[in-house]
Amino acid sequence: MLRIGLTGGIGAGKSTVSATFSECGGIVVDGDVISREVVEPGTEGLSKLVDAFGARILRPDGALDRPALAAIAFSDEDKRQTLNSIVHPLVAHRRSELIAAAGEDAVIVEDIPLLVESHMAPMFPLVVVVNADPEVRVKRLIDHRGFTEADARARIAAQATDEQRRLVADVWLDNSGSEGELVEKARDLWYQRVRPFAHNLATGTPVHGAPEVVSADPSWPGQARRIMARLNTTCGHRAVRIDHIGSTAVPGMDAKDVIDIQVTVASPEVADELADDLLRAGYPRVAAVTSDAPKSDARSTDARFDRDEDTSLWHKRFHASGDPGRPTNVHIRVDGWPNQQFALLFVDWLAANPAARTDYLVVKRSAAQHHDGARYTEAKEPWFLDAYRRAWAWADATGWRP
């Protein structure tokens, strides 16, 4: 099962994307529909709203007068929070019931207007945000939904900002054009990314990034933060720490367009416990990869870290994203083991040593001629044997600590 979080500000066009995904075969769990369902006459939700805001929010027939509620709840931040505290838990419970009823091979599209505000983005393997300029949204709300300009602007102001939505968006769908253009964008997204992603999760197939080294992308750190938030939600207390590692973590460094993340755990057994949860989060396990290349202790001060003493200290578990739109490697290593510490050291060493970055780029570009991932890694290993000692010498000289 692949779960997609779909959101966007009021008037942005989210409903059009939701309908398109439904036509393509997605099972849409619509937050707006559920939010109406949980406050219908006779429900616990409506009773709680009346207790909080008074009978003036009811129509003569006993149903909820939504404009009356909105006029009260969106006039004051405390009242808006009260509204959310009543409705959100009820919506979440009903959403869980609908998802549980879907098949394991389903693609669930969770249409959640306040996904950002409710901090739900890290729960989804993919977050799609539909956006339009605020002035365009105001005009749509006035022309098509009967809002006054003041009401439209108040509703927009009460929701997350574009900047806040960008922070959680894996996909940003711009709806500044026609509805037909948005439908085409949504269909392209479904067939080029969503369906392949769902297939990869169903078959446990990881995505391997292109071998080419590309220019440093200023968006890599932001992408890594989204991935780490997702992994933190998935792993919870079982992760000692989660870090952006590898070349894309070094500011300004050219690299393969693959985000590397290290999840540090207390033991190999904990790493194995995470496998199913990581698959649901979008990261199938790569069973063939069980270890990093062992290296002799760079400082010869701890027999634990000597390659000849115990190569098991270089073992790891490895997962990779099933999302074709964001190749990601997830390395699960044990706290304090040499491979875990070196992954952290390597980023800081490269960031502090331009000459080392230059050397490594030459090696990476040469290794990139090998399109097979294993051969790419093998081609870099002779350089890493020396870099391992150089990096630890720098760590000792500078007092670096993980």
C-alpha positions as CSV (number, residue, x, y, z in Angstrom):
1,M,0.0,0.0,0.0
2,L,1.2,3.5,-0.9
3,R,-0.2,6.4,1.0
4,I,0.0,9.9,-0.5
5,G,-0.7,13.1,1.4
6,L,-2.4,15.6,-0.8
7,T,-2.9,19.2,0.4
8,G,-3.1,22.8,-0.7
9,G,-4.6,26.1,0.4
10,I,-8.2,26.8,0.0
11,G,-9.0,27.7,-3.6
12,A,-5.7,26.2,-4.9
13,G,-7.2,23.4,-6.9
14,K,-6.6,20.4,-4.6
15,S,-10.1,19.0,-5.4
16,T,-9.2,18.8,-9.1
17,V,-6.1,16.8,-8.4
18,S,-8.0,14.6,-6.0
19,A,-10.6,13.9,-8.6
20,T,-8.0,13.2,-11.2
21,F,-6.1,10.7,-9.0
22,S,-9.5,9.0,-8.3
23,E,-10.1,8.6,-12.0
24,C,-6.6,7.1,-12.4
25,G,-7.4,4.4,-9.8
26,G,-6.5,6.0,-6.5
27,I,-8.7,5.5,-3.4
28,V,-9.3,9.0,-2.2
29,V,-9.9,9.6,1.5
30,D,-11.1,13.2,1.5
31,G,-10.6,15.2,4.6
32,D,-13.3,17.7,3.6
33,V,-15.9,15.0,3.1
34,I,-15.0,13.3,6.4
35,S,-15.0,16.6,8.3
36,R,-18.6,17.1,7.1
37,E,-19.5,13.5,8.0
38,V,-18.2,13.8,11.6
39,V,-20.4,16.8,12.4
40,E,-23.7,15.7,10.9
41,P,-26.8,15.9,13.0
42,G,-26.8,13.4,15.9
43,T,-23.0,13.0,15.9
44,E,-20.6,13.5,18.8
45,G,-18.8,16.1,16.7
46,L,-21.7,18.4,16.3
47,S,-22.6,18.1,20.0
48,K,-19.1,19.2,21.0
49,L,-19.2,22.1,18.6
50,V,-22.5,23.4,20.1
51,D,-21.0,23.1,23.5
52,A,-18.0,25.1,22.4
53,F,-19.6,27.8,20.2
54,G,-23.3,27.8,21.1
55,A,-26.5,27.0,19.4
56,R,-26.1,30.0,17.0
57,I,-24.0,27.7,14.8
58,L,-27.0,25.6,14.0
59,R,-29.5,26.0,11.2
60,P,-33.2,25.8,12.0
61,D,-33.3,22.1,10.9
62,G,-30.5,21.3,13.4
63,A,-27.7,20.9,10.9
64,L,-24.4,22.8,11.2
65,D,-24.5,26.3,9.8
66,R,-21.0,26.3,8.3
67,P,-20.8,30.0,7.4
68,A,-21.9,30.9,11.0
69,L,-19.2,28.6,12.5
70,A,-16.5,29.9,10.2
71,A,-17.4,33.5,11.1
72,I,-16.8,32.7,14.7
73,A,-14.0,30.2,14.6
74,F,-11.8,32.1,12.1
75,S,-12.1,35.5,13.8
76,D,-9.8,34.4,16.7
77,E,-6.8,32.2,16.9
78,D,-7.9,30.5,20.2
79,K,-11.3,29.8,18.7
80,R,-9.7,28.3,15.6
81,Q,-7.6,26.0,17.8
82,T,-10.7,25.0,19.7
83,L,-12.4,24.0,16.4
84,N,-9.4,22.1,15.3
85,S,-9.1,20.2,18.6
86,I,-12.7,19.0,18.3
87,V,-12.7,18.1,14.6
88,H,-9.2,16.8,13.9
89,P,-9.3,13.8,16.2
90,L,-12.7,12.7,14.9
91,V,-11.5,13.1,11.3
92,A,-8.3,11.1,12.0
93,H,-10.3,8.2,13.5
94,R,-12.6,8.0,10.6
95,R,-9.7,8.2,8.1
96,S,-8.0,5.3,9.8
97,E,-11.2,3.2,9.4
98,L,-11.4,3.9,5.7
99,I,-7.7,3.1,5.1
100,A,-8.0,-0.2,7.1
101,A,-10.8,-1.2,4.7
102,A,-8.7,-0.7,1.6
103,G,-6.7,-3.5,-0.1
104,E,-3.0,-3.9,0.5
105,D,-2.2,-3.1,-3.2
106,A,-4.2,0.1,-3.1
107,V,-2.8,3.6,-3.6
108,I,-4.5,5.7,-0.9
109,V,-4.7,9.4,-1.6
110,E,-5.4,11.2,1.7
111,D,-6.8,14.6,0.8
112,I,-6.1,16.7,3.9
113,P,-6.6,20.5,3.7
114,L,-4.7,21.1,7.0
115,L,-1.9,18.6,6.5
116,V,0.8,21.2,7.2
117,E,-1.0,22.8,10.1
118,S,-1.6,19.4,11.8
119,H,2.1,18.3,11.2
120,M,1.1,15.2,9.4
121,A,3.4,15.4,6.4
122,P,6.1,13.0,7.8
123,M,3.5,10.2,8.0
124,F,3.4,9.9,4.2
125,P,5.9,8.4,1.8
126,L,4.9,11.2,-0.7
127,V,3.4,14.6,-0.1
128,V,1.8,16.5,-3.0
129,V,1.1,20.2,-2.6
130,V,-1.2,22.0,-5.0
131,N,-0.5,25.8,-5.1
132,A,-1.8,28.9,-6.7
133,D,-1.0,32.6,-6.1
134,P,-3.1,34.0,-3.2
135,E,-4.8,36.6,-5.5
136,V,-5.8,33.9,-7.9
137,R,-7.3,31.9,-5.0
138,V,-9.2,34.9,-3.6
139,K,-10.7,35.5,-7.1
140,R,-11.7,31.8,-7.4
141,L,-13.3,31.8,-3.9
142,I,-15.4,34.9,-4.8
143,D,-16.3,33.8,-8.3
144,H,-17.0,30.1,-7.7
145,R,-17.8,29.6,-4.0
146,G,-19.6,32.8,-3.1
147,F,-17.1,34.1,-0.6
148,T,-16.8,37.8,0.2
149,E,-13.4,39.2,-0.4
150,A,-12.9,39.7,3.4
151,D,-13.9,36.1,4.1
152,A,-11.7,34.7,1.4
153,R,-8.6,36.6,2.7
154,A,-9.4,35.6,6.3
155,R,-9.5,31.9,5.3
156,I,-6.3,32.1,3.4
157,A,-4.5,33.9,6.2
158,A,-5.6,31.4,8.7
159,Q,-3.9,28.5,6.8
160,A,-0.3,27.6,6.3
161,T,1.9,29.9,4.2
162,D,3.4,28.9,0.9
163,E,6.8,28.8,2.5
164,Q,5.5,26.3,5.2
165,R,4.0,24.1,2.5
166,R,7.2,24.1,0.4
167,L,9.0,22.7,3.4
168,V,7.0,19.5,3.3
169,A,6.3,19.2,-0.4
170,D,7.9,16.3,-2.3
171,V,5.8,17.4,-5.3
172,W,4.8,21.0,-5.9
173,L,1.9,21.3,-8.5
174,D,1.5,24.8,-9.7
175,N,-2.1,25.7,-10.6
176,S,-1.6,29.2,-12.1
177,G,-3.0,28.0,-15.4
178,S,-6.3,26.4,-16.5
179,E,-8.0,23.4,-14.9
180,G,-7.2,21.3,-17.9
181,E,-3.5,22.0,-17.5
182,L,-3.7,21.0,-13.9
183,V,-5.4,17.7,-14.8
184,E,-2.6,16.9,-17.2
185,K,0.0,17.6,-14.6
186,A,-1.8,15.4,-12.1
187,R,-2.1,12.6,-14.7
188,D,1.6,12.8,-15.6
189,L,2.5,12.7,-11.9
190,W,0.3,9.6,-11.4
191,Y,1.7,7.5,-14.2
192,Q,5.3,8.7,-14.1
193,R,5.9,8.7,-10.4
194,V,3.0,7.4,-8.2
195,R,2.2,4.2,-10.0
196,P,5.9,3.2,-10.4
197,F,6.4,4.0,-6.7
198,A,3.5,1.8,-5.7
199,H,4.8,-1.0,-7.9
200,N,8.3,-0.7,-6.3
201,L,6.8,-1.0,-2.8
202,A,4.7,-4.0,-3.7
203,T,7.6,-5.8,-5.2
204,G,10.3,-4.5,-2.8
205,T,12.2,-2.9,-5.6
206,P,14.6,-0.1,-4.7
207,V,15.4,2.8,-7.0
208,H,19.0,3.3,-8.1
209,G,20.0,6.9,-8.9
210,A,21.8,7.8,-12.1
211,P,25.6,7.4,-11.8
212,E,26.4,10.8,-13.2
213,V,27.9,13.4,-10.9
214,V,25.9,16.6,-11.2
215,S,26.4,20.2,-10.0
216,A,25.5,20.8,-6.3
217,D,21.8,21.4,-5.9
218,P,20.9,23.9,-3.2
219,S,17.6,22.0,-2.6
220,W,19.4,18.9,-1.3
221,P,19.5,19.9,2.3
222,G,15.8,20.7,2.3
223,Q,15.0,17.4,0.7
224,A,17.2,15.6,3.2
225,R,15.3,17.3,6.1
226,R,12.0,16.0,4.7
227,I,13.4,12.5,4.4
228,M,14.8,12.7,7.9
229,A,11.5,13.9,9.3
230,R,9.8,10.9,7.6
231,L,12.4,8.5,9.0
232,N,12.2,10.0,12.4
233,T,8.4,9.4,12.4
234,T,8.9,5.9,11.2
235,C,11.7,4.9,13.5
236,G,10.7,6.8,16.6
237,H,12.6,5.9,19.7
238,R,14.4,3.1,18.0
239,A,16.7,5.6,16.2
240,V,19.5,7.0,18.3
241,R,20.0,9.7,15.7
242,I,19.3,10.4,12.0
243,D,21.8,12.3,9.9
244,H,22.2,13.5,6.3
245,I,25.5,12.0,5.2
246,G,27.5,11.5,1.9
247,S,28.4,14.1,-0.7
248,T,25.0,15.8,-0.9
249,A,25.5,16.7,2.8
250,V,28.7,18.7,2.0
251,P,27.7,22.3,1.2
252,G,28.4,23.2,-2.5
253,M,29.8,19.8,-3.4
254,D,29.0,18.2,-6.8
255,A,27.6,14.7,-6.3
256,K,25.3,12.0,-7.6
257,D,21.7,13.1,-7.2
258,V,21.1,10.6,-4.4
259,I,20.4,11.6,-0.9
260,D,22.2,9.4,1.7
261,I,20.8,9.2,5.2
262,Q,22.2,7.4,8.2
263,V,19.9,6.0,10.8
264,T,21.9,5.1,14.0
265,V,20.5,2.3,16.1
266,A,21.6,0.5,19.3
267,S,22.0,-2.9,17.8
268,P,21.7,-5.0,14.6
269,E,18.5,-6.5,16.0
270,V,16.9,-3.1,16.1
271,A,18.0,-2.5,12.5
272,D,16.1,-5.7,11.5
273,E,13.0,-4.6,13.5
274,L,12.7,-1.5,11.3
275,A,12.5,-3.4,8.0
276,D,8.7,-3.6,7.6
277,D,8.1,-0.1,8.9
278,L,10.7,1.3,6.5
279,L,9.0,-0.5,3.6
280,R,5.7,1.1,4.5
281,A,7.5,4.5,4.6
282,G,8.7,4.0,1.1
283,Y,12.2,2.4,1.6
284,P,12.5,-1.3,0.7
285,R,15.4,-3.2,2.1
286,V,18.3,-4.2,-0.2
287,A,19.1,-7.6,1.2
288,A,22.3,-8.0,-0.8
289,V,24.0,-5.2,1.0
290,T,25.0,-6.2,4.5
291,S,28.3,-4.5,5.2
292,D,30.6,-1.6,4.4
293,A,34.2,-2.4,3.3
294,P,36.1,-3.0,6.5
295,K,39.1,-0.9,7.2
296,S,41.9,-1.2,9.8
297,D,41.6,1.2,12.7
298,A,43.0,4.5,11.6
299,R,44.6,5.2,15.0
300,S,45.3,1.7,16.3
301,T,44.0,2.6,19.8
302,D,41.0,0.3,20.0
303,A,41.2,-3.4,19.0
304,R,37.4,-3.4,18.4
305,F,38.0,-1.4,15.3
306,D,40.8,-3.5,13.8
307,R,39.7,-5.1,10.6
308,D,41.6,-8.3,11.5
309,E,39.9,-8.5,14.9
310,D,36.2,-8.1,14.0
311,T,34.9,-7.3,10.5
312,S,31.3,-7.6,11.9
313,L,31.7,-4.1,13.3
314,W,31.4,-2.9,9.6
315,H,28.0,-4.6,9.2
316,K,24.9,-2.6,8.4
317,R,21.4,-2.8,7.0
318,F,20.7,-0.9,3.8
319,H,17.4,0.4,2.4
320,A,16.7,2.5,-0.7
321,S,13.7,4.5,-1.8
322,G,11.1,3.1,-4.0
323,D,10.2,6.6,-5.2
324,P,11.6,7.1,-8.7
325,G,11.4,10.9,-8.2
326,R,13.8,10.9,-5.2
327,P,16.5,8.3,-5.1
328,T,17.6,7.9,-1.5
329,N,19.9,5.5,0.3
330,V,19.2,4.7,4.0
331,H,22.2,3.2,5.8
332,I,21.3,1.7,9.2
333,R,24.4,1.4,11.4
334,V,25.1,0.6,15.0
335,D,26.0,3.4,17.4
336,G,29.7,3.7,18.0
337,W,30.8,1.2,15.3
338,P,33.5,2.4,13.0
339,N,31.3,2.7,9.9
340,Q,28.7,4.7,11.8
341,Q,31.4,7.1,13.1
342,F,33.2,7.5,9.8
343,A,30.0,8.4,8.0
344,L,29.6,11.4,10.3
345,L,33.3,12.3,10.2
346,F,33.5,12.1,6.4
347,V,31.0,14.9,5.9
348,D,32.7,17.3,8.3
349,W,36.2,16.4,7.0
350,L,35.2,17.1,3.4
351,A,33.5,20.3,4.4
352,A,36.6,21.6,6.1
353,N,39.2,20.4,3.5
354,P,38.8,21.8,0.0
355,A,41.7,19.7,-1.3
356,A,40.1,16.5,-0.1
357,R,36.8,17.5,-1.8
358,T,38.7,18.1,-5.1
359,D,40.4,14.7,-4.8
360,Y,37.1,12.9,-4.1
361,L,35.3,14.5,-7.0
362,V,38.0,13.2,-9.4
363,V,37.5,9.8,-8.0
364,K,33.7,10.0,-8.1
365,R,33.7,11.1,-11.7
366,S,36.0,8.3,-12.7
367,A,33.9,5.8,-10.8
368,A,30.7,7.1,-12.4
369,Q,31.8,5.4,-15.6
370,H,30.6,2.2,-14.0
371,H,26.8,2.1,-14.3
372,D,26.6,-0.8,-11.8
373,G,26.2,0.5,-8.3
374,A,28.5,-2.2,-6.8
375,R,31.3,-1.5,-9.3
376,Y,30.9,2.2,-8.6
377,T,31.5,1.7,-4.9
378,E,34.3,-0.8,-5.6
379,A,36.1,1.7,-7.8
380,K,36.2,4.3,-5.0
381,E,37.5,2.0,-2.3
382,P,41.2,2.4,-2.9
383,W,40.9,6.1,-2.3
384,F,38.8,5.5,0.8
385,L,41.4,3.4,2.4
386,D,43.8,6.4,2.5
387,A,41.0,8.9,3.1
388,Y,40.0,6.9,6.2
389,R,43.3,7.5,7.9
390,R,43.5,11.1,6.7
391,A,40.1,11.9,8.0
392,W,40.8,10.4,11.4
393,A,44.1,12.3,11.6
394,W,42.2,15.5,11.0
395,A,39.7,14.5,13.7
396,D,42.4,13.9,16.2
397,A,44.1,17.2,15.4
398,T,41.0,19.2,15.6
399,G,39.2,17.5,18.5
400,W,36.3,16.4,16.3
401,R,33.6,14.3,18.0
402,P,30.6,12.7,16.4
